[in-house]
Amino acid sequence: MQMNDHKSHVIDDLIAMLGEKAVLRNIDDTESYLSDWHGRFHGAAHAVVLPESTSQVSAIMAYAAERNIVVVPQGGNTGFMGGATPDESGDTILLSLRRMNKVRDFDAKNMSMTVEAGCILQNIQDIAEDSGLYFPLNLAAKGSCTIGGNLGTNAGGLNVVRYGTTRALTLGLEVVLMGGEVLDMLSGLRKDNTGYNLKDLFIGSEGTLGVITAATMRLFPKPIAVSTAFAEVRDVDAAVELLHRAQAASGGMVEAFELIPADIMHVLFEAFPNIQHPLATIGEMNVLIEIGSTNPADNEVDGNGSAPIRRIMETILGSAFEDELVIDATIASGDAQRDALWDVRESSPESHKRAGKVVRSDVALTQSSLAPFYADMVAGIKEIDPNIRICGYGHIGDGNLHFNLIQAAGGDPDFEAKTPKMLKLLYDTVTKYDGSISAEHGIGQVKREQLAQIKAPAILHTMRAIKGALDPKNLMNPGKVI
Ligand SMILES: Cc1cc2nc3c(=O)[nH]c(=O)nc-3n(C[C@H](O)[C@H](O)[C@H](O)COP(=O)(O)OP(=O)(O)OC[C@H]3O[C@@H](n4cnc5c(N)ncnc54)[C@H](O)[C@@H]3O)c2cc1C
């Protein structure tokens, strides 16, 4: 059979299965699904299919297995590793979960909700809030990313320091395997030691083991008393010390703790001149810190003229100031100021996109090796080129840095030539400190080769054995992860 015949048969079969409207094939309709968020990867597919139910996903997977057709699952397509972009062969079904966006169950007593994979993260947050509860997974892509993609990548985000990654928020999962079998592991149980924990295998597997169709997620009491501050700190070591003091002084109430070096601010203000400087001058190293309490009394202005939550923050920063960990700081008074501080952090990924040539990274270190790692990286980059902008920033509260390296202001025609040296320095330094090359973004197609280099043969062998057992024909998102 000719390729075009094969393609039209596949499309006809998919239409028979899902209906005409659920099978996109015109370039105008499919374009946004076939390139990644950064515009780095472009692929092709027979069609983009938009099933509405688990049984439809199951039918697609049975069909794909029978015909040896690759399936690439996709949620909001905001991933950074090219994991949701197919290759250019075109012999692929791009399976978008976006139309599977129903809430199947809301159990306020159990503090859990069961949602379909295509639910947008922001909508899940809003639904929880409408019932006075809180879903703490939070990332700047929350308006577009889906819970299925968050599970696929085991997303981290801004509140991991208190609530853990997506895995820690997940109680149950529904997964469709290649071949169509449905694993119903949906459950609101917080404890269940009945054999291997299969759900954890699929979380973070980036669509290479099966399609996640629904999940039961944990909910929490909502922090209603919140204090947010922006502080210039002496250095990275001082930032880590400040984190520990804040945890101790607040009784573990740190909701977010983000590192923001000077170059992040320079790149940010170039892209977004209207964003306000939080402090009078741009300090070399800064942190954004937020603490939150679920006790309404912590929000009430009392006889001392301020709310207890603010006084906790003042105590944290005041003692750190006396000990010269903190150089300058501001505490938000009111939602508008809080939003303005968060704007600095949350607009950073977009400002990097606009800055042109960037070497991106997503590394994890232990708290004790963050400062020496940072110092080695700065020294190494300055040797390569002192004009490279060193934007090592992000979720330092979880030991996670996005150590991005951005071309000099005004451009650098030789930046690509320096990239291999920068990457070698990065990976060597991560290895030196026993860190991880992927803290929260995953492996996708970007870091597949590095993964093969850094993981021990026995670990790779075990990963391949699991992949082979669940997907023997290698049809589930091939070319990603391993
Ligand atoms: C501005 C911005 C800020 C970001 N900030 C953060 C951050 O702080 N922390 C963080 O962790 N990430 C961050 N990201 C990256 C991204 O948002 C996350 O990786 C997110 O979890 C991806 O969700 P998605 O629905 O867009 O998934 P997609 O990009 O569609 O897919 C990502 C991966 O998951 C797989 N997948 C998707 N859906 C399913 C499914 N239903 N079943 C099985 N596999 C599936 C795909 O095949 C792919 O491998 C950010 C992205 C942007 C654009």
The ligand as a Gaussian input file, in Angstrom:
#p B3LYP/6-31G(d) Opt

LIG

0 1
 C        5.748000      29.792000      31.193000
 C        6.023000      28.377000      31.620000
 C        6.383000      28.116000      32.938000
 C        6.618000      26.801000      33.362000
 N        6.954000      26.579000      34.659000
 C        7.137000      25.318000      35.090000
 C        7.439000      25.050000      36.457000
 O        7.573000      25.942000      37.279000
 N        7.576000      23.762000      36.829000
 C        7.445000      22.716000      35.945000
 O        7.571000      21.559000      36.355000
 N        7.186000      22.952000      34.638000
 C        7.033000      24.205000      34.195000
 N        6.752000      24.437000      32.875000
 C        6.735000      23.318000      31.909000
 C        5.323000      22.738000      31.635000
 O        4.325000      23.665000      31.874000
 C        5.075000      21.499000      32.478000
 O        5.985000      20.503000      32.078000
 C        3.652000      20.946000      32.385000
 O        3.527000      19.915000      33.349000
 C        3.301000      20.387000      31.015000
 O        1.896000      20.186000      30.954000
 P        1.164000      20.119000      29.531000
 O       -0.258000      19.763000      29.750000
 O        1.418000      21.339000      28.752000
 O        1.919000      18.862000      28.892000
 P        2.511000      18.651000      27.400000
 O        3.535000      19.678000      27.091000
 O        1.376000      18.541000      26.463000
 O        3.203000      17.253000      27.583000
 C        4.333000      17.092000      28.388000
 C        4.743000      15.608000      28.430000
 O        3.730000      14.840000      29.077000
 C        3.189000      13.861000      28.181000
 N        1.731000      13.856000      28.405000
 C        0.869000      14.894000      28.270000
 N       -0.374000      14.500000      28.587000
 C       -0.294000      13.194000      28.915000
 C       -1.248000      12.205000      29.317000
 N       -2.526000      12.513000      29.469000
 N       -0.812000      10.950000      29.566000
 C        0.495000      10.620000      29.446000
 N        1.449000      11.517000      29.060000
 C        1.047000      12.776000      28.811000
 C        3.574000      14.312000      26.788000
 O        3.665000      13.224000      25.905000
 C        4.909000      14.974000      27.050000
 O        5.923000      14.009000      27.097000
 C        6.507000      25.742000      32.438000
 C        6.133000      26.006000      31.109000
 C        5.886000      27.302000      30.703000
 C        5.476000      27.546000      29.285000

